């Protein structure tokens, strides 16, 4: 799962470099989207871990 976040970080950096001369609003929306995506992935991971723990008690 760490590799997914690494790819997301690299993708965000590439977008920043491409859009550095463009309007900042677009960049802010893209960063906000990836932050929300990361939060959702974290929640799903936590749910899966909790389910695994509860099933194997």
N, C-alpha and C positions, 0 to 999 in steps of 0.2 A: 504494500500500500504506500510505502514511502516513495517508491519510484513514481507513483501517480502524482504525488504532490510535487516531486522534483520536476516532472514534465509540466505541471501546471505553472510552477514558478518560472521555468524557462519560457513558457509561452507568454506569460505576463510580461517578462522582461523584453521579449521580442516585440510585443505590442507597444510597450512604452517607447522603445527605440523607434518604431515605425511612426508612432503618432506624436512624437515629442514636439513636432512643429505644428500639429493640428490642435483643435480645440480641446481644452482640458476636460470638458464635460463628458465627452465620449469615453475618455480614459478613466474617469472616475466611475462611470457606469460599468465598464468592463471589470475594473478592480472589484467593485462591489459585487458583481455577479460571481466572480471567482471566490470571494470571501464567503458568500452564501453557499456556493457549491461545496467548499471545503467544510463548512459548518455542518451541512447536510450529510456529507460523507462521514464526518466524525460521529454524528448522531447514529448513523446506521451501524458503524463499527461498534459503538458502545452497546447498542441494542443486541447485536450479534454476540458480543462477549457475554453480556448478561444472560441471554438465552442459553448459551453454552454452559455457563456456570450453573444455572438453575437446573438444567437437564442432567448434568453430571454430578449432582449432589448425592 
